[in-house]
């Protein structure tokens, strides 16, 4: 198991590559979710503003 984690002397490069890839995957998932939530909030605010401007 130790040899596996050591990766034949290339552990730093291998594990840092895994870390960078994992971070990129997290960003690829989180950023669009946050943008979607922000858009929904903004569209809700615009819709509420338009509802207030309509004459009864």
Secondary structure as GFF3:
##gff-version 3
##sequence-region A 1 56
A	DSSP	alpha_helix	2	6	.	.	.	ID=ss1
A	DSSP	three_ten_helix	7	9	.	.	.	ID=ss2
A	DSSP	alpha_helix	11	53	.	.	.	ID=ss3
###
